[in-house]
Amino acid sequence: MTSVSQKPAVTLSTLDHGLTVLEYLAQHGPSSQNDIRQHLGVSRATAFRVIAALQGRGYAEHLPGTHQYRLGPSLLEMIKNAELSSVVELAGAAMAGLRRATGETVNLGLFRQGRITYAAIFDGSYALRMQAQVGDEVPLHATAIGKSVLAALPEAERAALLGPEPYRRYTDRTLTRASQVEGELARVAVQGYAIDDEETEVGASCIAAAILGARGRPVGAISVSSASARLRKGSARRELGQEIARWCKQISEHLA
């Protein structure tokens, strides 16, 4: 009976040690096993077991060529997933508001591991609308969502994501050269929103703005897609782009 009653306390103690190590690494950065042991106030054997358990789950990792440990990829992935989950929740009100205001289809794309995929789509009231589905991958260079996310990234990172040119052509309007895309992204950065002007589908246009996460990096974007005939050029597009950007800024402020 004694050993059974003591097991929860031992488990909680181990969990507490593990969480304490993660907090320590988050605050102090790469640290040695001895530093961690002294912070925990435990024996070398106990510190070794705690670190080994965290390593086994990917929450901590050993820095090659050193005697130090840092936060591991599993923890960083958990943080990213939590942030993306918050984006989906926060975006609902914005997407509903934009659909009410325009009657058009509103889309949420999430940026993760170098790819953008549709995470939510609020269908518009028109019979003619975009045929994308949740889970579909979003072309980076040819969509308003893709361009808005790219414009919020450093130039070197954009180049790595886009890969070698020429980029895939979807219509005669698709930008297939790096110089074309960079020129477009410069405009996006200034105006705060991006436009897909029949670049992925003839007769279809889209306007999007990026959502920025806690570190100022893009985590996704919201777009309004429409038949080009309904999304006329000029002030109407500009006003809609600014409205989308306002919604996305509000979401970004909640994530900061």
Phi, psi and omega in degrees: 000322183297316182294324179292317182291335181276341186300314179302321180296319178296317180297316179295323178296317178296317178298316180298318178299315181298315179295323178296320178296316180298318178297321180295314180294323179295325182276321188255348182079195182309131184219154179279164178299323180294320177300315181295317180299315181295323179293321179286331184072039182235176178287165177300319182298317180294316179300319179298315181296318180296314180295319179298320179295318178295320177297319182298331178263001179080012180275343173220155179215152180276134177280117182305138177077008180226179173250030185244160179233151178221173177299141185263173185295330181295320179292317180296323178293322178297319179296316179297317181296321178296320179295317180294324177297321177294323179298313181300317181294314182290330185287341185303313181295320179296315182295319178295319179295319180292323178293319178299320184287329187247334187076002183264168177287135181241134187234145173242122175249135178252138182259117183209129177053044175078006180232152173243130177231151177289124180258336178203144178222122175258107183295142178278181184269356181271148179292323180268109181210170182299143184259015179294156179233156176302132183100342178294145177276143183259122176299130185291317190273345191243001181240157178294320177298312181299315182291325179292323177290314180301320183296339181267003181255157174298150185302319181297322179290323177300314182300319180294322181288322183286328180076195184287145173271163359287147179280162184301134178263128178256321177219179178294344182264355182296135176278118186247357182244147182301319181297322178294314182295317180298320177298319178294319181293328176297320178293320179299317181298325181284314186275341176089003177208161182240156180232134168255104184260079181060036182270341176247336181208129179297131178088358181239137178231161185208145176232136184215159173222152185276152172251128182257140180272193187298331181260016179078010179265148179292133176249352180168196181199156174246138179228155170245124181247148187202163167295138184302328181295332179272334182259074187291150180289162177103215188297328181297315178294318181297316181295321179293318178301318179292325178291317177299316180298323178295316178299315182293327176295321178297316179297316180300321180294326177289332181274343184293000000 
